[in-house]
Amino acid sequence: MNRRRRKKLARRLVWAARLGHTAEVGALLRAGAPAQTYDSEGSTPLYAAAVHGDAAAVRLLLAAGALPDTESGQGDEGTPLCGAACWGHDGAVRELLAHGADPGLREDGGDGRSPLEWARAGPYPETVRLLEEAGA
């Protein structure tokens, strides 16, 4: 696949994840879109799916090779687990933890909030419980 097509697929994948279009995420991955990618703003599809609570898209992206702890954005986003915990998206949190996301990893290169701090700020007691059971 040429670089131009790959870039176009990557951009479409981030948008599909951001909009909660799980079926399109799957179709784009099958068409060759790279799961571990980002758009022109540095957003990853995994972060977009996690922050919107799309556990099915999170699962698809992780199965296709997206790394669970990759930070998204250019200083204004964070890790997928922080994004899911911030909004209390328990399904996405479960998927990320099951695929090896580090529950103690702080965003912003280690200087920001942890997933547990985000969940407690919510408050999202089920998310807090999931993270604590995972060792946060």
Secondary structure, DSSP 8 states (H G I E B T S, - for coil): --HHHHHHHHHHHHHHHHHT-HHHHHHHHHTT--SS---TT---HHHHHHHTT-HHHHHHHHHTT--TT---TTTT---HHHHHHHTT-HHHHHHHHHTT--TT--TGGGTS--HHHHHHHTT-HHHHHHHHHTT-
